[in-house]
Amino acid sequence: MSNFREEKESFIRSKYEAKEFLAPTSPASVPVTQLLMEAVCKQDLRGVVRCLSHCSSND
């Protein structure tokens, strides 16, 4: 039972903290904040949501 809990915790951390399941932003060299601003200016809702999912509390 403890092993299942550890495995579940590891999955949750990799999904929500490390964001390992997100598609990469492209191009990777451009800061996500810049991509977010561009998506907002283009009124690209999908782009805004994609960028927000990559943002951290430091962005």
VOPAGU-2260 file (C-alpha; in pm, 1 decimal, decimal comma):
REM VOPAGU-2260
SITE   aa  ch    i         X         Y         Z
SITE  MET   A    0       0,0       0,0       0,0
SITE  SER   A    1     284,6     240,4      82,2
SITE  ASN   A    2     443,9     170,2    -255,4
SITE  PHE   A    3     120,2     268,5    -432,7
SITE  ARG   A    4     105,3     593,1    -238,7
SITE  GLU   A    5     467,7     676,0    -324,9
SITE  GLU   A    6     404,7     596,8    -690,7
SITE  LYS   A    7      92,7     813,3    -693,5
SITE  GLU   A    8     276,9    1099,4    -523,2
SITE  SER   A    9     560,9    1071,7    -774,8
SITE  PHE   A   10     314,1    1087,0   -1064,4
SITE  ILE   A   11     137,6    1391,7    -920,2
SITE  ARG   A   12     467,5    1572,9    -863,3
SITE  SER   A   13     589,1    1503,2   -1216,1
SITE  LYS   A   14     257,6    1615,7   -1363,0
SITE  TYR   A   15     191,4    1931,0   -1162,1
SITE  GLU   A   16     529,1    2046,3   -1027,7
SITE  ALA   A   17     766,0    1944,0   -1307,4
SITE  LYS   A   18     495,4    1980,4   -1576,8
SITE  GLU   A   19     636,6    1680,4   -1760,7
SITE  PHE   A   20     312,1    1607,6   -1946,5
SITE  LEU   A   21     285,1    1945,1   -2121,7
SITE  ALA   A   22     371,4    1987,4   -2486,2
SITE  PRO   A   23     684,5    2199,9   -2517,7
SITE  THR   A   24     651,7    2563,0   -2615,7
SITE  SER   A   25     806,4    2652,3   -2945,6
SITE  PRO   A   26    1053,7    2795,4   -3000,0
SITE  ALA   A   27    1206,6    2694,7   -2668,9
SITE  SER   A   28    1451,4    2986,9   -2671,0
SITE  VAL   A   29    1170,0    3244,9   -2645,2
SITE  PRO   A   30    1056,6    3319,9   -2287,1
SITE  VAL   A   31     706,2    3196,2   -2209,6
SITE  THR   A   32     609,4    3545,8   -2095,2
SITE  GLN   A   33     687,2    3681,2   -2442,2
SITE  LEU   A   34     489,3    3401,3   -2605,3
SITE  LEU   A   35     200,5    3482,5   -2371,2
SITE  MET   A   36     203,0    3850,2   -2467,8
SITE  GLU   A   37     209,9    3760,0   -2837,2
SITE  ALA   A   38     -83,4    3522,1   -2794,4
SITE  VAL   A   39    -282,2    3789,3   -2609,4
SITE  CYS   A   40    -211,0    4047,1   -2882,5
SITE  LYS   A   41    -319,8    3799,4   -3151,3
SITE  GLN   A   42    -630,7    3709,4   -2947,4
SITE  ASP   A   43    -514,5    3347,2   -2965,3
SITE  LEU   A   44    -704,6    3188,8   -2676,6
SITE  ARG   A   45    -547,7    2845,0   -2722,4
SITE  GLY   A   46    -203,0    3003,4   -2723,4
SITE  VAL   A   47    -283,5    3197,1   -2406,1
SITE  VAL   A   48    -398,8    2881,4   -2228,4
SITE  ARG   A   49     -93,8    2687,6   -2350,7
SITE  CYS   A   50     140,7    2961,6   -2226,1
SITE  LEU   A   51     -35,7    2991,9   -1891,2
SITE  SER   A   52       6,2    2619,4   -1832,9
SITE  HIS   A   53     383,9    2665,9   -1869,0
SITE  CYS   A   54     408,7    2971,8   -1643,9
SITE  SER   A   55     538,3    2947,9   -1291,1
SITE  SER   A   56     480,4    3176,9    -996,5
SITE  ASN   A   57     809,8    3350,1   -1088,7
SITE  ASP   A   58     684,1    3451,3   -1435,2
